[in-house]
Amino acid sequence: MESAQDFVYLTTVVGSVAGHLVVGRLRAEGVAATMRGPVEGPYPFPSEIDVLVPAADLDLAREILLADAVEATFDEMGRGGATGPARSRRERSGPSGWFRRRRGR
């Protein structure tokens, strides 16, 4: 088992759900990732969570997250996101952007 000194900072995400998703993705590729920060709290307020990985796996972890970001960009382009009509800031940002409002309601 690796000690806390063997882990280095990889990235910061907002919210424990995002933290668990990133850590789970890295673990699926064999990277022993962990989180630091208020991961679980009594209130559902989003807070910044640091994702840490073993120093030896830092480059691999960066490649995994970069590959996922590139793939997500191409997926969005395929749906008309990046090349389609301009979307409002509300539609592009955060969880509220996942659900589009119907006009006239």
ZIRATA-V351493 format. One record per residue. N is the residue number from 1. RES is the residue in three letters. PHI is phi in whole degrees, 0 to 359 (* if undefined). BURIAL is I if it has 16 or more other ideal C-beta (glycine too) atoms within 10 Angstrom, else O. Layout:
((N/RES/PHI/BURIAL) (N/RES/PHI/BURIAL))
This chain:
((1/MET/*/O) (2/GLU/270/O) (3/SER/278/O) (4/ALA/296/O) (5/GLN/289/O) (6/ASP/281/O) (7/PHE/267/I) (8/VAL/234/O) (9/TYR/291/O) (10/LEU/250/I) (11/THR/198/O) (12/THR/239/O) (13/VAL/237/I) (14/VAL/255/O) (15/GLY/98/I) (16/SER/290/I) (17/VAL/296/O) (18/ALA/298/O) (19/GLY/299/I) (20/HIS/295/O) (21/LEU/295/O) (22/VAL/294/I) (23/VAL/298/I) (24/GLY/297/O) (25/ARG/297/O) (26/LEU/292/I) (27/ARG/295/O) (28/ALA/297/O) (29/GLU/265/O) (30/GLY/93/O) (31/VAL/264/I) (32/ALA/280/I) (33/ALA/275/I) (34/THR/214/I) (35/MET/241/I) (36/ARG/225/O) (37/GLY/130/O) (38/PRO/285/O) (39/VAL/294/O) (40/GLU/236/O) (41/GLY/222/O) (42/PRO/286/O) (43/TYR/239/O) (44/PRO/276/O) (45/PHE/276/O) (46/PRO/292/O) (47/SER/224/O) (48/GLU/282/O) (49/ILE/241/I) (50/ASP/272/O) (51/VAL/259/I) (52/LEU/243/I) (53/VAL/225/I) (54/PRO/300/I) (55/ALA/305/O) (56/ALA/292/O) (57/ASP/257/I) (58/LEU/301/I) (59/ASP/296/O) (60/LEU/297/O) (61/ALA/298/I) (62/ARG/297/O) (63/GLU/297/O) (64/ILE/297/I) (65/LEU/293/I) (66/LEU/294/O) (67/ALA/299/O) (68/ASP/295/O) (69/ALA/294/O) (70/VAL/295/O) (71/GLU/298/O) (72/ALA/296/O) (73/THR/296/O) (74/PHE/293/O) (75/ASP/298/O) (76/GLU/295/O) (77/MET/296/O) (78/GLY/294/O) (79/ARG/270/O) (80/GLY/88/O) (81/GLY/292/O) (82/ALA/283/O) (83/THR/257/O) (84/GLY/278/O) (85/PRO/297/O) (86/ALA/297/O) (87/ARG/253/O) (88/SER/290/O) (89/ARG/299/O) (90/ARG/297/O) (91/GLU/288/O) (92/ARG/272/O) (93/SER/258/O) (94/GLY/51/O) (95/PRO/300/O) (96/SER/294/O) (97/GLY/284/O) (98/TRP/287/O) (99/PHE/243/O) (100/ARG/275/O) (101/ARG/282/O) (102/ARG/275/O) (103/ARG/289/O) (104/GLY/85/O) (105/ARG/241/O))
